[in-house]
Amino acid sequence: MPAIVGVVNLNSVGSASVFHIGDVYTIAPISTAKTFAGAGSFNTGDGLYVVNQQSSTNTSDNDINDQNVAGNL
């Protein structure tokens, strides 16, 4: 369904980003990333209190491919 879009403020567009306004059938990424983080790494908020007695992050990954983007070119 078409929509009227007002003012758009675009600060920056990175090399792996998608800027889209209007109707779209599909948006396909052309890059991927894998992030390893320990306990309490991505917590956000006001007055946050995190207690991690002992933390271990398993970074071993035995499979070959996680996110294939070869067909999205």
All heavy atoms as TSV, in Angstrom:
chain	resi	resn	atom	element	x	y	z
A	1	MET	N	N	0.840	-1.166	0.000
A	1	MET	CA	C	0.000	0.000	0.000
A	1	MET	C	C	0.890	1.236	0.000
A	1	MET	O	O	1.733	1.391	0.876
A	1	MET	CB	C	-0.897	-0.028	1.235
A	1	MET	CG	C	-1.768	1.172	1.373
A	1	MET	SD	S	-2.801	0.979	2.824
A	1	MET	CE	C	-4.193	1.892	2.297
A	2	PRO	N	N	0.728	2.115	-0.954
A	2	PRO	CA	C	1.563	3.311	-1.028
A	2	PRO	C	C	1.350	4.227	0.171
A	2	PRO	O	O	0.284	4.279	0.757
A	2	PRO	CB	C	1.099	3.994	-2.308
A	2	PRO	CG	C	0.432	2.934	-3.093
A	2	PRO	CD	C	-0.143	1.974	-2.114
A	3	ALA	N	N	2.401	4.938	0.514
A	3	ALA	CA	C	2.353	5.859	1.643
A	3	ALA	C	C	3.056	7.148	1.256
A	3	ALA	O	O	3.919	7.173	0.383
A	3	ALA	CB	C	3.022	5.239	2.860
A	4	ILE	N	N	2.683	8.208	1.917
A	4	ILE	CA	C	3.349	9.500	1.729
A	4	ILE	C	C	4.441	9.607	2.781
A	4	ILE	O	O	4.169	9.503	3.974
A	4	ILE	CB	C	2.351	10.661	1.850
A	4	ILE	CG1	C	1.291	10.546	0.758
A	4	ILE	CG2	C	3.063	11.996	1.789
A	4	ILE	CD1	C	0.154	11.524	0.884
A	5	VAL	N	N	5.669	9.808	2.334
A	5	VAL	CA	C	6.812	9.896	3.232
A	5	VAL	C	C	7.218	11.350	3.343
A	5	VAL	O	O	7.403	12.034	2.340
A	5	VAL	CB	C	7.991	9.046	2.708
A	5	VAL	CG1	C	9.189	9.176	3.622
A	5	VAL	CG2	C	7.569	7.602	2.578
A	6	GLY	N	N	7.366	11.811	4.563
A	6	GLY	CA	C	7.772	13.194	4.795
A	6	GLY	C	C	9.272	13.359	4.684
A	6	GLY	O	O	9.955	12.660	3.930
A	7	VAL	N	N	9.822	14.249	5.477
A	7	VAL	CA	C	11.250	14.550	5.454
A	7	VAL	C	C	12.042	13.363	5.983
A	7	VAL	O	O	11.680	12.752	6.984
A	7	VAL	CB	C	11.535	15.804	6.308
A	7	VAL	CG1	C	13.014	16.087	6.365
A	7	VAL	CG2	C	10.776	16.997	5.765
A	8	VAL	N	N	13.130	13.040	5.313
A	8	VAL	CA	C	14.007	11.953	5.725
A	8	VAL	C	C	15.382	12.536	6.014
A	8	VAL	O	O	15.947	13.249	5.181
A	8	VAL	CB	C	14.122	10.875	4.625
A	8	VAL	CG1	C	15.124	9.810	5.014
A	8	VAL	CG2	C	12.768	10.261	4.355
A	9	ASN	N	N	15.925	12.244	7.195
A	9	ASN	CA	C	17.264	12.684	7.567
A	9	ASN	C	C	18.169	11.453	7.577
A	9	ASN	O	O	18.033	10.591	8.424
A	9	ASN	CB	C	17.234	13.342	8.942
A	9	ASN	CG	C	18.587	13.865	9.360
A	9	ASN	OD1	O	19.503	13.909	8.555
A	9	ASN	ND2	N	18.704	14.255	10.610
A	10	LEU	N	N	19.083	11.380	6.632
A	10	LEU	CA	C	19.992	10.249	6.513
A	10	LEU	C	C	21.381	10.708	6.922
A	10	LEU	O	O	22.002	11.507	6.224
A	10	LEU	CB	C	19.995	9.731	5.068
A	10	LEU	CG	C	20.878	8.535	4.784
A	10	LEU	CD1	C	20.401	7.329	5.561
A	10	LEU	CD2	C	20.874	8.245	3.302
A	11	ASN	N	N	21.870	10.193	8.046
A	11	ASN	CA	C	23.180	10.611	8.551
A	11	ASN	C	C	24.320	9.899	7.842
A	11	ASN	O	O	25.293	10.520	7.457
A	11	ASN	CB	C	23.271	10.388	10.054
A	11	ASN	CG	C	22.332	11.295	10.815
A	11	ASN	OD1	O	22.068	12.416	10.396
A	11	ASN	ND2	N	21.806	10.797	11.916
A	12	SER	N	N	24.218	8.595	7.692
A	12	SER	CA	C	25.269	7.849	7.013
A	12	SER	C	C	24.717	6.515	6.526
A	12	SER	O	O	23.757	5.993	7.076
A	12	SER	CB	C	26.466	7.610	7.928
A	12	SER	OG	O	26.089	6.755	8.987
A	13	VAL	N	N	25.354	5.984	5.487
A	13	VAL	CA	C	25.010	4.676	4.958
A	13	VAL	C	C	26.310	3.894	4.851
A	13	VAL	O	O	27.232	4.311	4.162
A	13	VAL	CB	C	24.326	4.779	3.569
A	13	VAL	CG1	C	24.082	3.399	3.002
A	13	VAL	CG2	C	23.030	5.537	3.678
A	14	GLY	N	N	26.374	2.774	5.558
A	14	GLY	CA	C	27.576	1.962	5.534
A	14	GLY	C	C	27.629	1.066	4.317
A	14	GLY	O	O	26.696	1.000	3.512
A	15	SER	N	N	28.721	0.342	4.175
A	15	SER	CA	C	28.907	-0.504	2.997
A	15	SER	C	C	27.979	-1.713	2.995
A	15	SER	O	O	27.703	-2.280	1.943
A	15	SER	CB	C	30.361	-0.972	2.925
A	15	SER	OG	O	30.673	-1.744	4.080
A	16	ALA	N	N	27.484	-2.132	4.153
A	16	ALA	CA	C	26.604	-3.301	4.220
A	16	ALA	C	C	25.201	-2.912	4.670
A	16	ALA	O	O	24.479	-3.719	5.216
A	16	ALA	CB	C	27.191	-4.322	5.188
A	17	SER	N	N	24.801	-1.682	4.426
A	17	SER	CA	C	23.499	-1.223	4.895
A	17	SER	C	C	22.483	-1.199	3.758
A	17	SER	O	O	22.833	-1.307	2.586
A	17	SER	CB	C	23.620	0.164	5.514
A	17	SER	OG	O	24.101	1.078	4.553
A	18	VAL	N	N	21.208	-1.064	4.123
A	18	VAL	CA	C	20.123	-0.974	3.163
A	18	VAL	C	C	19.319	0.270	3.499
A	18	VAL	O	O	18.865	0.433	4.623
A	18	VAL	CB	C	19.210	-2.220	3.235
A	18	VAL	CG1	C	18.003	-2.048	2.347
A	18	VAL	CG2	C	19.979	-3.466	2.871
A	19	PHE	N	N	19.155	1.169	2.521
A	19	PHE	CA	C	18.321	2.355	2.686
A	19	PHE	C	C	17.093	2.169	1.815
A	19	PHE	O	O	17.195	2.029	0.609
A	19	PHE	CB	C	19.092	3.618	2.288
A	19	PHE	CG	C	18.274	4.871	2.400
A	19	PHE	CD1	C	17.935	5.357	3.640
A	19	PHE	CD2	C	17.853	5.539	1.279
A	19	PHE	CE1	C	17.179	6.505	3.769
A	19	PHE	CE2	C	17.092	6.684	1.382
A	19	PHE	CZ	C	16.752	7.170	2.633
A	20	HIS	N	N	15.932	2.144	2.433
A	20	HIS	CA	C	14.722	1.808	1.697
A	20	HIS	C	C	13.603	2.772	2.058
A	20	HIS	O	O	13.341	3.011	3.227
A	20	HIS	CB	C	14.306	0.378	2.036
A	20	HIS	CG	C	12.950	0.041	1.530
A	20	HIS	ND1	N	11.855	0.024	2.335
A	20	HIS	CD2	C	12.514	-0.250	0.290
A	20	HIS	CE1	C	10.796	-0.275	1.610
A	20	HIS	NE2	N	11.185	-0.442	0.371
A	21	ILE	N	N	12.944	3.325	1.036
A	21	ILE	CA	C	11.721	4.117	1.215
A	21	ILE	C	C	10.730	3.637	0.167
A	21	ILE	O	O	11.046	3.568	-1.008
A	21	ILE	CB	C	11.983	5.627	1.033
A	21	ILE	CG1	C	12.896	6.138	2.130
A	21	ILE	CG2	C	10.681	6.396	1.036
A	21	ILE	CD1	C	13.254	7.597	1.996
A	22	GLY	N	N	9.531	3.310	0.595
A	22	GLY	CA	C	8.494	2.889	-0.341
A	22	GLY	C	C	8.255	1.398	-0.330
A	22	GLY	O	O	8.700	0.682	0.552
A	23	ASP	N	N	7.528	0.938	-1.334
A	23	ASP	CA	C	7.183	-0.479	-1.434
A	23	ASP	C	C	8.393	-1.306	-1.830
A	23	ASP	O	O	9.268	-0.845	-2.552
A	23	ASP	CB	C	6.081	-0.691	-2.474
A	23	ASP	CG	C	4.789	0.000	-2.079
A	23	ASP	OD1	O	4.614	0.249	-0.878
A	23	ASP	OD2	O	3.981	0.293	-2.974
A	24	VAL	N	N	8.432	-2.533	-1.357
A	24	VAL	CA	C	9.552	-3.412	-1.671
A	24	VAL	C	C	9.052	-4.856	-1.717
A	24	VAL	O	O	8.136	-5.226	-0.986
A	24	VAL	CB	C	10.693	-3.257	-0.640
A	24	VAL	CG1	C	10.270	-3.733	0.720
A	24	VAL	CG2	C	11.937	-3.982	-1.087
A	25	TYR	N	N	9.642	-5.636	-2.594
A	25	TYR	CA	C	9.317	-7.057	-2.657
A	25	TYR	C	C	10.215	-7.848	-1.720
A	25	TYR	O	O	9.759	-8.667	-0.950
A	25	TYR	CB	C	9.453	-7.564	-4.093
A	25	TYR	CG	C	9.229	-9.049	-4.231
A	25	TYR	CD1	C	7.954	-9.578	-4.107
A	25	TYR	CD2	C	10.283	-9.910	-4.468
A	25	TYR	CE1	C	7.731	-10.932	-4.212
A	25	TYR	CE2	C	10.081	-11.264	-4.575
A	25	TYR	CZ	C	8.801	-11.772	-4.450
A	25	TYR	OH	O	8.596	-13.124	-4.555
A	26	THR	N	N	11.517	-7.586	-1.798
A	26	THR	CA	C	12.464	-8.277	-0.929
A	26	THR	C	C	13.701	-7.415	-0.727
A	26	THR	O	O	14.093	-6.662	-1.612
A	26	THR	CB	C	12.868	-9.648	-1.518
A	26	THR	OG1	O	13.710	-10.322	-0.604
A	26	THR	CG2	C	13.581	-9.503	-2.837
A	27	ILE	N	N	14.295	-7.544	0.431
A	27	ILE	CA	C	15.575	-6.896	0.725
A	27	ILE	C	C	16.534	-8.005	1.130
A	27	ILE	O	O	16.269	-8.739	2.073
A	27	ILE	CB	C	15.446	-5.862	1.857
A	27	ILE	CG1	C	14.520	-4.726	1.425
A	27	ILE	CG2	C	16.811	-5.319	2.249
A	27	ILE	CD1	C	14.265	-3.700	2.505
A	28	ALA	N	N	17.632	-8.133	0.415
A	28	ALA	CA	C	18.571	-9.218	0.657
A	28	ALA	C	C	19.924	-8.642	1.069
A	28	ALA	O	O	20.471	-7.790	0.374
A	28	ALA	CB	C	18.724	-10.064	-0.598
A	29	PRO	N	N	20.480	-9.101	2.166
A	29	PRO	CA	C	21.796	-8.606	2.591
A	29	PRO	C	C	22.914	-9.136	1.704
A	29	PRO	O	O	22.789	-10.202	1.104
A	29	PRO	CB	C	21.943	-9.151	4.008
A	29	PRO	CG	C	21.118	-10.392	3.996
A	29	PRO	CD	C	19.962	-10.102	3.081
A	30	ILE	N	N	23.994	-8.381	1.617
A	30	ILE	CA	C	25.159	-8.856	0.877
A	30	ILE	C	C	26.361	-8.997	1.794
A	30	ILE	O	O	27.481	-9.104	1.335
A	30	ILE	CB	C	25.484	-7.926	-0.308
A	30	ILE	CG1	C	25.683	-6.492	0.136
A	30	ILE	CG2	C	24.396	-8.007	-1.354
A	30	ILE	CD1	C	26.191	-5.572	-0.948
A	31	SER	N	N	26.132	-8.969	3.100
A	31	SER	CA	C	27.211	-9.231	4.041
A	31	SER	C	C	26.629	-9.839	5.308
A	31	SER	O	O	25.444	-9.716	5.580
A	31	SER	CB	C	27.954	-7.941	4.395
A	31	SER	OG	O	27.120	-7.102	5.168
A	32	THR	N	N	27.470	-10.523	6.052
A	32	THR	CA	C	27.048	-11.139	7.300
A	32	THR	C	C	28.103	-10.885	8.362
A	32	THR	O	O	29.228	-10.502	8.048
A	32	THR	CB	C	26.863	-12.659	7.149
A	32	THR	OG1	O	28.111	-13.229	6.751
A	32	THR	CG2	C	25.793	-12.996	6.124
A	33	ALA	N	N	27.732	-11.107	9.594
A	33	ALA	CA	C	28.667	-10.953	10.712
A	33	ALA	C	C	28.299	-11.942	11.803
A	33	ALA	O	O	27.134	-12.298	11.960
A	33	ALA	CB	C	28.629	-9.536	11.250
A	34	LYS	N	N	29.289	-12.372	12.525
A	34	LYS	CA	C	29.061	-13.256	13.659
A	34	LYS	C	C	29.649	-12.583	14.897
A	34	LYS	O	O	30.788	-12.129	14.882
A	34	LYS	CB	C	29.730	-14.603	13.430
A	34	LYS	CG	C	29.475	-15.589	14.557
A	34	LYS	CD	C	30.199	-16.892	14.329
A	34	LYS	CE	C	29.515	-17.625	13.203
A	34	LYS	NZ	N	30.017	-18.983	13.040
A	35	THR	N	N	28.864	-12.505	15.936
A	35	THR	CA	C	29.290	-11.819	17.148
A	35	THR	C	C	29.272	-12.787	18.316
A	35	THR	O	O	28.269	-13.451	18.563
A	35	THR	CB	C	28.346	-10.632	17.454
A	35	THR	OG1	O	28.332	-9.762	16.336
A	35	THR	CG2	C	28.793	-9.884	18.674
A	36	PHE	N	N	30.369	-12.851	19.024
A	36	PHE	CA	C	30.454	-13.626	20.250
A	36	PHE	C	C	30.511	-12.652	21.409
A	36	PHE	O	O	31.296	-11.708	21.390
A	36	PHE	CB	C	31.709	-14.504	20.267
A	36	PHE	CG	C	31.734	-15.550	19.191
A	36	PHE	CD1	C	32.544	-15.415	18.091
A	36	PHE	CD2	C	30.937	-16.674	19.297
A	36	PHE	CE1	C	32.581	-16.375	17.107
A	36	PHE	CE2	C	30.952	-17.635	18.314
A	36	PHE	CZ	C	31.777	-17.491	17.222
A	37	ALA	N	N	29.689	-12.871	22.417
A	37	ALA	CA	C	29.687	-11.988	23.576
A	37	ALA	C	C	29.370	-12.799	24.821
A	37	ALA	O	O	28.610	-13.758	24.777
A	37	ALA	CB	C	28.658	-10.883	23.391
A	38	GLY	N	N	29.939	-12.391	25.927
A	38	GLY	CA	C	29.729	-13.079	27.187
A	38	GLY	C	C	28.464	-12.621	27.882
A	38	GLY	O	O	27.696	-11.804	27.380
A	39	ALA	N	N	28.265	-13.132	29.073
A	39	ALA	CA	C	27.074	-12.810	29.858
A	39	ALA	C	C	27.051	-11.324	30.191
A	39	ALA	O	O	28.046	-10.748	30.602
A	39	ALA	CB	C	27.049	-13.634	31.132
A	40	GLY	N	N	25.909	-10.694	29.986
A	40	GLY	CA	C	25.742	-9.284	30.322
A	40	GLY	C	C	26.339	-8.324	29.318
A	40	GLY	O	O	26.465	-7.138	29.612
A	41	SER	N	N	26.691	-8.767	28.133
A	41	SER	CA	C	27.379	-7.911	27.171
A	41	SER	C	C	26.474	-6.882	26.518
A	41	SER	O	O	26.878	-5.761	26.291
A	41	SER	CB	C	28.029	-8.758	26.087
A	41	SER	OG	O	29.030	-9.561	26.647
A	42	PHE	N	N	25.255	-7.233	26.186
A	42	PHE	CA	C	24.380	-6.338	25.434
A	42	PHE	C	C	23.256	-5.764	26.285
A	42	PHE	O	O	22.217	-5.383	25.775
A	42	PHE	CB	C	23.798	-7.064	24.222
A	42	PHE	CG	C	24.852	-7.531	23.257
A	42	PHE	CD1	C	25.061	-8.869	23.030
A	42	PHE	CD2	C	25.643	-6.616	22.593
A	42	PHE	CE1	C	26.034	-9.303	22.148
A	42	PHE	CE2	C	26.615	-7.038	21.700
A	42	PHE	CZ	C	26.816	-8.378	21.483
A	43	ASN	N	N	23.437	-5.685	27.582
A	43	ASN	CA	C	22.419	-5.119	28.456
A	43	ASN	C	C	22.399	-3.605	28.328
A	43	ASN	O	O	23.438	-2.962	28.319
A	43	ASN	CB	C	22.682	-5.502	29.911
A	43	ASN	CG	C	22.500	-6.980	30.150
A	43	ASN	OD1	O	21.665	-7.606	29.527
A	43	ASN	ND2	N	23.276	-7.536	31.060
A	44	THR	N	N	21.216	-3.035	28.230
A	44	THR	CA	C	21.057	-1.587	28.172
A	44	THR	C	C	19.927	-1.175	29.097
A	44	THR	O	O	19.043	-1.961	29.404
A	44	THR	CB	C	20.720	-1.104	26.749
A	44	THR	OG1	O	19.517	-1.743	26.322
A	44	THR	CG2	C	21.842	-1.427	25.776
A	45	GLY	N	N	19.964	0.075	29.548
A	45	GLY	CA	C	18.882	0.579	30.382
A	45	GLY	C	C	19.407	1.445	31.502
A	45	GLY	O	O	20.604	1.546	31.744
A	46	ASP	N	N	18.491	2.074	32.208
A	46	ASP	CA	C	18.834	2.932	33.332
A	46	ASP	C	C	18.862	2.111	34.617
A	46	ASP	O	O	17.999	1.273	34.855
A	46	ASP	CB	C	17.799	4.054	33.484
A	46	ASP	CG	C	17.804	4.988	32.291
A	46	ASP	OD1	O	18.864	5.102	31.652
A	46	ASP	OD2	O	16.751	5.587	32.004
A	47	GLY	N	N	19.842	2.356	35.460
A	47	GLY	CA	C	19.935	1.676	36.751
A	47	GLY	C	C	20.166	0.189	36.623
A	47	GLY	O	O	19.662	-0.595	37.430
A	48	LEU	N	N	20.930	-0.220	35.647
A	48	LEU	CA	C	21.167	-1.640	35.389
A	48	LEU	C	C	22.155	-2.200	36.402
A	48	LEU	O	O	23.185	-1.589	36.692
A	48	LEU	CB	C	21.713	-1.807	33.969
A	48	LEU	CG	C	21.820	-3.202	33.420
A	48	LEU	CD1	C	20.443	-3.822	33.282
A	48	LEU	CD2	C	22.512	-3.176	32.082
A	49	TYR	N	N	21.846	-3.361	36.941
A	49	TYR	CA	C	22.730	-4.029	37.893
A	49	TYR	C	C	22.900	-5.466	37.425
A	49	TYR	O	O	21.954	-6.252	37.431
A	49	TYR	CB	C	22.121	-3.983	39.295
A	49	TYR	CG	C	22.959	-4.664	40.341
A	49	TYR	CD1	C	24.146	-4.087	40.796
A	49	TYR	CD2	C	22.576	-5.878	40.880
A	49	TYR	CE1	C	24.918	-4.707	41.759
A	49	TYR	CE2	C	23.337	-6.509	41.840
A	49	TYR	CZ	C	24.510	-5.920	42.274
A	49	TYR	OH	O	25.279	-6.541	43.230
A	50	VAL	N	N	24.111	-5.805	36.990
A	50	VAL	CA	C	24.391	-7.135	36.452
A	50	VAL	C	C	25.449	-7.796	37.313
A	50	VAL	O	O	26.487	-7.206	37.601
A	50	VAL	CB	C	24.890	-7.045	34.986
A	50	VAL	CG1	C	25.237	-8.423	34.457
A	50	VAL	CG2	C	23.859	-6.379	34.121
A	51	VAL	N	N	25.190	-9.032	37.712
A	51	VAL	CA	C	26.159	-9.807	38.489
A	51	VAL	C	C	26.466	-11.073	37.706
A	51	VAL	O	O	25.581	-11.882	37.459
A	51	VAL	CB	C	25.603	-10.166	39.885
A	51	VAL	CG1	C	26.593	-11.040	40.632
A	51	VAL	CG2	C	25.288	-8.926	40.672
A	52	ASN	N	N	27.722	-11.214	37.318
A	52	ASN	CA	C	28.178	-12.412	36.627
A	52	ASN	C	C	29.257	-13.061	37.488
A	52	ASN	O	O	30.390	-12.607	37.522
A	52	ASN	CB	C	28.759	-12.058	35.251
A	52	ASN	CG	C	27.703	-11.528	34.321
A	52	ASN	OD1	O	26.585	-11.976	34.349
A	52	ASN	ND2	N	28.072	-10.564	33.502
A	53	GLN	N	N	28.890	-14.100	38.163
A	53	GLN	CA	C	29.850	-14.768	39.036
A	53	GLN	C	C	30.979	-15.407	38.225
A	53	GLN	O	O	32.139	-15.201	38.505
A	53	GLN	CB	C	29.134	-15.828	39.883
A	53	GLN	CG	C	28.082	-15.268	40.800
A	53	GLN	CD	C	28.679	-14.416	41.894
A	53	GLN	OE1	O	29.788	-14.651	42.350
A	53	GLN	NE2	N	27.930	-13.401	42.311
A	54	GLN	N	N	30.600	-16.164	37.226
A	54	GLN	CA	C	31.584	-16.814	36.371
A	54	GLN	C	C	30.967	-16.937	34.988
A	54	GLN	O	O	29.866	-17.451	34.834
A	54	GLN	CB	C	31.951	-18.192	36.914
A	54	GLN	CG	C	33.043	-18.873	36.157
A	54	GLN	CD	C	33.440	-20.193	36.814
A	54	GLN	OE1	O	32.904	-20.582	37.834
A	54	GLN	NE2	N	34.383	-20.880	36.207
A	55	SER	N	N	31.673	-16.482	33.970
A	55	SER	CA	C	31.124	-16.485	32.624
A	55	SER	C	C	32.144	-17.065	31.653
A	55	SER	O	O	33.334	-16.791	31.742
A	55	SER	CB	C	30.773	-15.054	32.190
A	55	SER	OG	O	30.335	-15.044	30.862
A	56	SER	N	N	31.656	-17.868	30.740
A	56	SER	CA	C	32.501	-18.450	29.707
A	56	SER	C	C	31.725	-18.430	28.395
A	56	SER	O	O	30.583	-18.887	28.341
A	56	SER	CB	C	32.876	-19.878	30.079
A	56	SER	OG	O	33.610	-20.476	29.038
A	57	THR	N	N	32.333	-17.893	27.349
A	57	THR	CA	C	31.684	-17.817	26.049
A	57	THR	C	C	32.297	-18.859	25.130
A	57	THR	O	O	33.509	-18.852	24.892
A	57	THR	CB	C	31.861	-16.417	25.436
A	57	THR	OG1	O	31.304	-15.457	26.331
A	57	THR	CG2	C	31.152	-16.321	24.098
A	58	ASN	N	N	31.460	-19.745	24.600
A	58	ASN	CA	C	31.913	-20.794	23.700
A	58	ASN	C	C	31.976	-20.216	22.282
A	58	ASN	O	O	30.948	-19.891	21.701
A	58	ASN	CB	C	30.952	-21.983	23.769
A	58	ASN	CG	C	31.402	-23.109	22.892
A	58	ASN	OD1	O	32.493	-23.087	22.339
A	58	ASN	ND2	N	30.554	-24.116	22.759
A	59	THR	N	N	33.159	-20.100	21.724
A	59	THR	CA	C	33.317	-19.528	20.388
A	59	THR	C	C	33.654	-20.578	19.335
A	59	THR	O	O	33.926	-20.226	18.198
A	59	THR	CB	C	34.416	-18.449	20.387
A	59	THR	OG1	O	35.648	-19.044	20.811
A	59	THR	CG2	C	34.050	-17.307	21.316
A	60	SER	N	N	33.626	-21.848	19.691
A	60	SER	CA	C	33.905	-22.879	18.683
A	60	SER	C	C	32.674	-23.079	17.808
A	60	SER	O	O	31.544	-23.133	18.283
A	60	SER	CB	C	34.295	-24.191	19.352
A	60	SER	OG	O	33.213	-24.712	20.078
A	61	ASP	N	N	32.901	-23.177	16.508
A	61	ASP	CA	C	31.818	-23.326	15.542
A	61	ASP	C	C	32.248	-24.373	14.523
A	61	ASP	O	O	33.104	-24.111	13.683
A	61	ASP	CB	C	31.528	-21.989	14.873
A	61	ASP	CG	C	30.287	-22.033	14.018
A	61	ASP	OD1	O	29.557	-23.039	14.081
A	61	ASP	OD2	O	30.049	-21.061	13.288
A	62	ASN	N	N	31.663	-25.544	14.603
A	62	ASN	CA	C	32.114	-26.664	13.778
A	62	ASN	C	C	31.515	-26.690	12.373
A	62	ASN	O	O	32.070	-27.326	11.488
A	62	ASN	CB	C	31.784	-27.986	14.478
A	62	ASN	CG	C	32.564	-28.135	15.756
A	62	ASN	OD1	O	33.666	-27.616	15.873
A	62	ASN	ND2	N	31.990	-28.823	16.734
A	63	ASP	N	N	30.371	-26.013	12.172
A	63	ASP	CA	C	29.803	-26.055	10.830
A	63	ASP	C	C	30.559	-25.101	9.903
A	63	ASP	O	O	31.200	-24.161	10.326
A	63	ASP	CB	C	28.311	-25.737	10.833
A	63	ASP	CG	C	28.010	-24.385	11.436
A	63	ASP	OD1	O	28.895	-23.809	12.078
A	63	ASP	OD2	O	26.881	-23.900	11.264
A	64	ILE	N	N	30.488	-25.362	8.615
A	64	ILE	CA	C	31.264	-24.622	7.632
A	64	ILE	C	C	30.600	-23.288	7.293
A	64	ILE	O	O	31.229	-22.235	7.295
A	64	ILE	CB	C	31.451	-25.456	6.347
A	64	ILE	CG1	C	32.112	-26.801	6.676
A	64	ILE	CG2	C	32.268	-24.693	5.323
A	64	ILE	CD1	C	33.482	-26.683	7.310
A	65	ASN	N	N	29.322	-23.299	6.995
A	65	ASN	CA	C	28.604	-22.096	6.553
A	65	ASN	C	C	27.475	-21.772	7.511
A	65	ASN	O	O	26.702	-22.646	7.872
A	65	ASN	CB	C	28.038	-22.298	5.153
A	65	ASN	CG	C	29.130	-22.546	4.128
A	65	ASN	OD1	O	30.210	-21.984	4.215
A	65	ASN	ND2	N	28.843	-23.395	3.164
A	66	ASP	N	N	27.362	-20.501	7.864
A	66	ASP	CA	C	26.270	-20.075	8.741
A	66	ASP	C	C	25.206	-19.303	7.977
A	66	ASP	O	O	24.044	-19.625	8.021
A	66	ASP	CB	C	26.816	-19.212	9.876
A	66	ASP	CG	C	27.620	-20.018	10.862
A	66	ASP	OD1	O	27.272	-21.185	11.081
A	66	ASP	OD2	O	28.579	-19.487	11.422
A	67	GLN	N	N	25.604	-18.235	7.288
A	67	GLN	CA	C	24.664	-17.414	6.540
A	67	GLN	C	C	25.212	-17.244	5.133
A	67	GLN	O	O	26.099	-16.431	4.902
A	67	GLN	CB	C	24.486	-16.058	7.201
A	67	GLN	CG	C	23.850	-16.131	8.563
A	67	GLN	CD	C	23.757	-14.773	9.211
A	67	GLN	OE1	O	24.501	-13.876	8.883
A	67	GLN	NE2	N	22.862	-14.636	10.145
A	68	ASN	N	N	24.677	-17.995	4.203
A	68	ASN	CA	C	25.151	-17.927	2.829
A	68	ASN	C	C	24.473	-16.784	2.097
A	68	ASN	O	O	23.258	-16.705	2.039
A	68	ASN	CB	C	24.873	-19.243	2.106
A	68	ASN	CG	C	25.582	-20.400	2.768
A	68	ASN	OD1	O	26.669	-20.227	3.291
A	68	ASN	ND2	N	24.970	-21.556	2.758
A	69	VAL	N	N	25.266	-15.880	1.538
A	69	VAL	CA	C	24.717	-14.745	0.816
A	69	VAL	C	C	25.153	-14.753	-0.652
A	69	VAL	O	O	25.008	-13.765	-1.343
A	69	VAL	CB	C	25.127	-13.405	1.461
A	69	VAL	CG1	C	24.496	-13.272	2.824
A	69	VAL	CG2	C	26.619	-13.267	1.547
A	70	ALA	N	N	25.653	-15.875	-1.144
A	70	ALA	CA	C	26.134	-15.941	-2.520
A	70	ALA	C	C	25.014	-15.708	-3.529
A	70	ALA	O	O	25.229	-15.130	-4.582
A	70	ALA	CB	C	26.801	-17.284	-2.781
A	71	GLY	N	N	23.802	-16.140	-3.219
A	71	GLY	CA	C	22.690	-15.960	-4.131
A	71	GLY	C	C	22.049	-14.589	-4.056
A	71	GLY	O	O	21.114	-14.296	-4.787
A	72	ASN	N	N	22.520	-13.712	-3.178
A	72	ASN	CA	C	21.916	-12.396	-2.991
A	72	ASN	C	C	22.648	-11.281	-3.728
A	72	ASN	O	O	22.445	-10.128	-3.421
A	72	ASN	CB	C	21.869	-12.061	-1.505
A	72	ASN	CG	C	20.943	-12.964	-0.746
A	72	ASN	OD1	O	20.043	-13.533	-1.330
A	72	ASN	ND2	N	21.154	-13.080	0.540
A	73	LEU	N	N	23.518	-11.629	-4.648
A	73	LEU	CA	C	24.297	-10.583	-5.317
A	73	LEU	C	C	23.498	-9.835	-6.319
A	73	LEU	O	O	22.661	-10.134	-6.994
A	73	LEU	CB	C	25.535	-11.184	-5.964
A	73	LEU	CG	C	26.493	-11.811	-4.956
A	73	LEU	CD1	C	27.647	-12.473	-5.698
A	73	LEU	CD2	C	27.039	-10.770	-4.007
